[in-house]
């Protein structure tokens, strides 16, 4: 290794600048590096990597399994698990079949995102899809499981309005990996049935954990929002966009969520209303990644807000 050709003092100086999980991983590559690092930056740690914090241990396991397409890092028990080839967002593995499942305890909330009409994205799906994509680009890796993870999903929307055939409605999700990032395009498509499509018939539409409209919003949509400052509040971005689309039929209106990596658009006519969203769940990493955490409904961070409007839609490959 060229690294071992450097003076020991320089190797130690370089190691001191990298995260602790990387230091431990480097110490396990060969005896020479282990002796150098354990006598310097890792001195005093006799039980590596047990002494790491949960976040550091997760990072360590992620690096350790980078070359293993059949393993994923479980942040529930901070261990490596074998992947099940039939476990996908469209047909997720039941929690009861997970290796670390304990009856009476659900999974950590930051591992799952809200299920939307049966499409349930878990962080392990993102982790495995990005890993398989990376490995498939450099070696002869069977892409059967990757194709399953990225398989488009579609389902009829069941609501009191569709059951009465006032409107017909479908939901679809199209996962995609672009430039090492996991993206998903979701579409809510409402079409006239026995009646023209009006705002009430949309029911509840949730694009992310923050941008949600409900039937109860109709009173605010028809008139002015009760609080004059709400027009500027980021949580009302979808509501304002839907209202504008109904007021200008046939014109597409675009917006974005300032709390997570989500772009969206709304186009409305009396015959059809289409609500689309493009979501960025971030690069290969852990649940501590800001782009993944931003999609949790209880997280209202603006760390992902510093981006151009429509940038995620453009990254997905669809221009305005």
Beta strands, then each sheet from edge to edge (+ up, - down):
strand 1: 71-74
strand 2: 79-82
strand 3: 153-156
strand 4: 167-178
strand 5: 181-192
strand 6: 205-206
strand 7: 212-213
strand 8: 252-257
strand 9: 262-268
strand 10: 272-283
sheet 1: 1+ 2-
sheet 2: 3+ 4- 5+ 10- 9+ 8-
sheet 3: 6+ 7-
end
